[in-house]
Amino acid sequence: MAIQSRTVHGEEPTIGRLIKDAQTDFSTILRKEIQLAKAELKVSVTAGGVGAALVAAALFLLLLAVIMLSVAIAYLIHWNGSGLDLHWAFLIVFGGYVLLAVLLLLLALRSFKRVKAPERAIEQGKEIPRALKGQGAHQDSVAAGAKTLDRA
């Protein structure tokens, strides 16, 4: 952020005015950093929320599998005694629900892997002390450009 001396009619700014300007600039930088962190965290929280909803859905399906074991489908597989024995029919239905729950958990894990720290805000936060000392990235690039001109 470029620091401009705010003077009245070409006069030199007072120390109090310079301190007030620095405080205002620092406050603005801090507010902007917080806004950036909020924006980055919103994306990560959304991905985490989707993952949590998928885990909840998987747990609900597992609960249904334990309680019901889908009596109707098991009896369909049994088919009045002409199909598989009843106990095998119940185990096949139970296995189908478990496979569905595992699939939902894998989707949830993939969604959780998208959750990450606000990297840009952290990097910019690390630059604040350098900027306060007057060693910002802009000055580094200007200094590097001046060195290449000196060599030419």
N, C-alpha and C positions, 0 to 999 in steps of 0.2 A: 504494500500500500504506500503510495507516495505521500510523504509528509510535506505539507505546504505551510509556510509561515503565514499566519493570518494577521496582517498588519492593517493599520488604519493610516491612510495618507502617507505611505512609504516609511513610517517610523519603524524602528527595530522593536520586535516583540519583547515583552518583559518576561522574566523567568516564570512568574506566576501564569502568564498566558501560555508559555511553552509547556508548562506542566499540565495545565488544563487541556491543551490540545493533545498532548501525549495520552492523557487519561481517556479522553474521548475516543481517540484512535484505537487504543487498547480495548476499550469497551466494545467498539464496533467489531474488531477482529474476533473477540471472544464470542459475541453474539452470532457471528457468521459461522464460526467453528461449531457451535452448538447446533445451528440449523443444519449444517452438513452431516454431523453425527446422527441427528434425528432422521434425516432422509435415508442414510445408509442403513440404520437399524430397522427402519420400517420395512425394507425389503427382506432383511433377515428374519424379522419377527413373522412376516407373512409366510415365508417358507417353513418356519418352525410351527406355525399354527396349522398349516396343511398337514404336516407330518403328524402332529398330535391328533388331528381329526382322523387320520388314517389308522393310527394306533387304536383309537377308541372304537372305530368301526370293526377292526380285527378282533378286539376283545369282546365286543358284542356278539360277533359271529361265533367265537369260541364258546361263549356262554350258551348260545342257542344250541351249539353242537353237543355240549355236555348235558344240558337239560333235556332236550328233545331227541337228539340223535335221529331226527327225521323219521319218525315212526311210519309215516305214509310211504316214503320212498323205500324204506326197508321192506315193508309189506309188499310193495310193488315188485321188488327184486325176488322176494319169496314166492309170489304169485300162487297163493293158495296151496302151497306145498309142492308145486311142480317145478319151482325154480331152486335157487340155492337155499340151504338151510337158513333159518331165521337169524341165527347169531352171526353168520357171515354177511348177510344182507345189512344188518345194523352196523357192522364194522366198516363195510364199504362206504356207507353214507357218512359215517363219522370221519373217515379218512378224506372224503371230498371236502368237508367243511374245514378240516385242518389245513389242507392244501390251499384253499381259498384264503384262510387267515394268514398263512405264510406269505402268500403273494402280496397281500395288503401290507404286511410288515416290511417286506422288501421295498415296496414303493415308499413307505414312510421313511425308511433309512436313506433312500436316495434323496428324499426331500430334506431330511435333516442335514445331509452333507452340504447343502447349499447355504446353510447358516454360517455366517462368518463375521469377523470383527469389522468395524468401520475403518478400513485401512487408510483411505484418503484423509479422514479426519485425524487419525493418529499421526500420520506423516506430517500433516500441516501443523499439528499441535507441537511436534518436535521442532518445527521451524520457528516457533514464536520467540524463544529466547534469542536465537540468532537475529531475527528481525528487530527485536528490541535493542540489540547491540549495534544495529546498522550493518549486519552482515547477511542480508537477505539474498535469496537466489538471484534476484535481478542484478544486484551488485556483483555477484560472482560471475555472471555471464558477461557483464560489461567489462570486468577486469580481464576475463579470458579473451574477449575480443580485442582489448587494448594490447595484450601480450602478443597476439598474432599480428597486429599492425606493426608493432615494434620490430618483429622479426623480419617483416617484409622490406 
